[in-house]
Amino acid sequence: MAARISEAEWQGDLIHGKGTMKLGSGAYEGQYSFSSRFESGTGTNPEELIAAAHAGCFSMALSATLGKAGFTPTRIHTAATVHLEKVGEGFGITRIELNTEAQIPGIDAETFARIANDAKVGCPVSKVLAGAQISLTAKLV
């Protein structure tokens, strides 16, 4: 299997410093800062990138799990919300909310809910983030 590499560089102290993050594929390179992570400043942050990775991974895992059950989705759209919160003296990612909507011909709501939950548990990014509480709201449209 492939190994993926991304890079980050930070210059300066925590509050006034600045950094850049770059995906190994070259698909994204951008700035981040204390402000973009803990306030509403310009740039990205690690949690936003984790949210994108989790949304993408879950959508693919759901498609694969549906396929194994004999269903072909027309569309799967997932949004992930990653919560960074104060934990003791530091910070932690305490919970992640996955909200997905899917169009799947020929599936009933109960089967969809079961398959969506199986995909949440089986998603590789869900597995690596298992220390956080991961909730799922799955809507069949």
CORDATA-V958226 format. One record per residue. OMEGA is omega in degrees with one decimal (NA if undefined). Layout:
# CORDATA-V958226
OMEGA
OMEGA
This chain:
# CORDATA-V958226
-177.6
170.3
-177.6
-178.9
169.3
-175.8
172.9
174.8
179.6
178.2
175.9
179.8
-174.7
-173.4
-172.9
-178.6
178.6
-178.8
174.3
174.1
-175.5
174.8
-179.3
179.7
-175.5
-177.2
179.9
168.9
-178.0
-177.3
170.5
-175.6
173.8
-178.3
-179.2
-179.5
-172.7
179.3
179.5
-176.7
179.8
178.3
-178.8
176.5
-178.4
-177.5
177.2
178.7
174.7
178.8
178.9
179.0
-177.9
178.5
179.7
-180.0
-179.4
-180.0
178.1
179.1
177.8
177.6
179.9
-178.9
175.2
179.9
178.1
179.3
176.5
179.9
176.7
-179.5
172.6
-176.1
171.8
177.1
-177.8
170.9
177.7
176.0
-179.8
-178.0
173.2
-174.4
176.1
178.7
-177.6
-179.9
-176.7
-179.0
177.3
170.9
-172.1
-179.2
179.0
177.5
173.7
176.1
-176.7
172.2
-177.7
172.0
-175.3
179.2
170.6
-179.2
175.9
-174.0
-179.1
178.3
178.5
-179.3
179.3
-179.2
178.5
178.7
176.3
178.8
178.2
-178.9
-175.6
-178.7
-179.6
178.7
174.4
-179.1
-178.0
179.8
-173.0
176.6
177.8
173.4
-179.5
178.0
-179.3
168.4
-176.1
-177.1
175.5
-178.7
NA
